[in-house]
Amino acid sequence: MIKIGAAMLLLIGLVGCGNDPGVRALSGGALGAAGGAGIAAIAGGNAGVGALIGGAAGAIGGAATTPRRD
C-alpha cells in the first residue's frame, strides 16, 4: 500500500507539466485514469469505471488549471 501511495505522489507531479491546455488535459487524464482504476480496484469496485471517471476528472482538471501566458 505504501508503494502505491509513493508511486501516486510521484505521478501527481507530472500533472503540472506543460503549458498547453491540450498537453495538461492529456497528462491529467492519464494520471486520473490510473488513479481512478487503482482506487476502484483497492476499494473492490470496477477498475474500468474508476478509470473512466478518474480520466474525465483529470482531463478537465488539467485543462482548467493551465497557467496564463502574459
C-alpha positions as CSV (number, residue, x, y, z in Angstrom):
1,M,0.0,0.0,0.0
2,I,2.9,2.4,0.8
3,K,4.5,1.7,-2.6
4,I,1.2,2.5,-4.4
5,G,0.9,5.8,-2.4
6,A,4.5,6.7,-3.2
7,A,4.0,6.0,-6.9
8,M,0.9,8.1,-7.0
9,L,2.7,11.0,-5.4
10,L,5.5,10.8,-7.9
11,L,3.0,10.7,-10.8
12,I,1.0,13.6,-9.5
13,G,4.0,15.8,-10.1
14,L,3.6,15.1,-13.8
15,V,0.2,16.8,-13.9
16,G,2.0,20.2,-13.7
17,C,4.0,19.5,-16.8
18,G,3.1,21.5,-19.9
19,N,1.8,25.0,-20.5
20,D,-0.6,24.0,-23.3
21,P,-4.2,23.1,-22.3
22,G,-4.2,20.0,-24.5
23,V,-1.0,18.6,-23.0
24,R,-2.2,19.3,-19.5
25,A,-5.6,17.6,-20.3
26,L,-3.8,14.6,-21.7
27,S,-1.4,14.2,-18.8
28,G,-4.2,14.9,-16.3
29,G,-6.5,12.4,-17.9
30,A,-3.8,9.7,-18.0
31,L,-3.0,10.2,-14.3
32,G,-6.6,10.5,-13.4
33,A,-7.4,7.2,-15.2
34,A,-4.5,5.4,-13.4
35,G,-5.5,6.8,-10.0
36,G,-9.2,6.1,-10.6
37,A,-8.5,2.5,-11.6
38,G,-6.2,1.9,-8.7
39,I,-8.6,3.3,-6.1
40,A,-11.5,1.4,-7.6
41,A,-9.5,-1.8,-7.5
42,I,-8.4,-1.3,-4.0
43,A,-12.0,-0.5,-2.9
44,G,-13.3,-3.6,-4.6
45,G,-15.1,-1.8,-7.4
46,N,-14.9,-1.9,-11.2
47,A,-11.5,-0.7,-12.2
48,G,-12.7,0.3,-15.7
49,V,-15.4,2.5,-14.3
50,G,-12.9,4.1,-11.9
51,A,-10.5,4.7,-14.8
52,L,-13.3,6.4,-16.9
53,I,-14.3,8.7,-14.0
54,G,-10.8,9.5,-13.0
55,G,-9.7,10.1,-16.5
56,A,-12.5,12.5,-17.2
57,A,-11.9,14.4,-13.9
58,G,-8.2,14.5,-14.6
59,A,-8.6,15.8,-18.1
60,I,-11.0,18.5,-17.1
61,G,-8.7,19.5,-14.1
62,G,-5.6,19.5,-16.3
63,A,-7.1,21.7,-18.9
64,A,-8.8,24.0,-16.4
65,T,-5.6,24.7,-14.5
66,T,-3.4,25.7,-17.4
67,P,-1.3,28.7,-16.4
68,R,-2.0,32.0,-18.1
69,R,0.5,33.4,-20.6
70,D,1.0,37.1,-20.1
